Amino acid sequence: MTEKNLRVLILFILSNVLWGIAFFSPFLPMKMHEKIIVGVLCATIGEIAFWIFVWVAGKEVALKYRQYFSFKYYKNKFLKR
């Protein structure tokens, strides 16, 4: 794997991790205003990281990576009829 591919993959993983933290931030053991701050910051930085990933990798690669995180993809893959 080349260095550019590794950077792109790290950006994609970072954006998904940050969105996951933003999603679960209401359940963190913090004060309410801290939860809101963590959720908003993680969602914002995650969105920025995703769009930088799309810009660097290209639209086709972004759509392909996004496909792997779709339930429909795995449903069709494992439940072929």
C-alpha positions in Angstrom: 0.0 0.0 0.0 1.4 3.3 -1.0 1.7 6.2 1.4 -1.0 8.2 -0.4 -3.4 5.2 -0.1 -2.7 4.9 3.6 -3.4 8.6 4.2 -6.7 8.3 2.3 -7.7 5.3 4.3 -6.8 6.9 7.6 -8.9 10.0 6.7 -11.9 7.7 5.9 -11.5 5.7 9.1 -11.0 9.0 11.1 -14.2 10.4 9.7 -16.2 7.3 10.6 -14.8 7.1 14.1 -15.5 10.8 14.8 -19.1 10.3 13.5 -19.4 7.3 15.8 -18.3 9.3 18.8 -20.7 12.1 17.9 -23.5 9.5 17.7 -22.7 8.0 21.1 -21.9 11.3 22.8 -25.3 11.5 24.6 -24.4 8.3 26.4 -21.0 9.5 27.7 -20.6 10.1 31.4 -20.2 13.9 31.2 -22.2 17.0 31.9 -24.9 17.9 29.3 -23.0 20.9 27.9 -19.8 18.8 27.5 -21.8 16.2 25.7 -23.1 18.8 23.3 -19.7 20.2 22.7 -18.1 16.8 22.0 -21.0 15.8 19.7 -20.8 19.0 17.6 -17.0 19.0 17.4 -16.8 15.4 16.4 -19.5 15.7 13.8 -18.0 18.8 12.3 -14.4 17.4 12.2 -15.7 14.1 11.0 -17.6 15.8 8.1 -14.5 17.9 7.2 -12.3 14.7 7.2 -14.8 12.9 5.0 -14.9 15.7 2.4 -11.1 16.0 2.4 -11.1 12.2 1.8 -13.5 12.6 -1.1 -11.4 15.4 -2.5 -8.1 13.5 -2.3 -9.4 10.1 -3.3 -11.9 11.0 -5.9 -15.6 10.5 -6.2 -15.4 7.0 -7.5 -13.3 5.8 -4.6 -15.5 7.5 -2.1 -18.6 5.8 -3.4 -16.9 2.4 -3.4 -15.8 2.9 0.3 -19.2 4.1 1.3 -20.7 1.0 -0.3 -18.8 -1.2 2.1 -20.5 0.5 5.0 -24.0 -0.1 3.6 -26.3 -2.8 5.1 -27.7 -3.4 1.6 -24.2 -4.4 0.3 -23.8 -7.1 3.0 -27.4 -8.2 2.7 -26.9 -8.9 -1.0 -23.5 -10.4 -0.5 -24.4 -12.9 2.2 -28.1 -13.6 1.3 -27.7 -14.3 -2.4 -30.7 -16.1 -3.8 
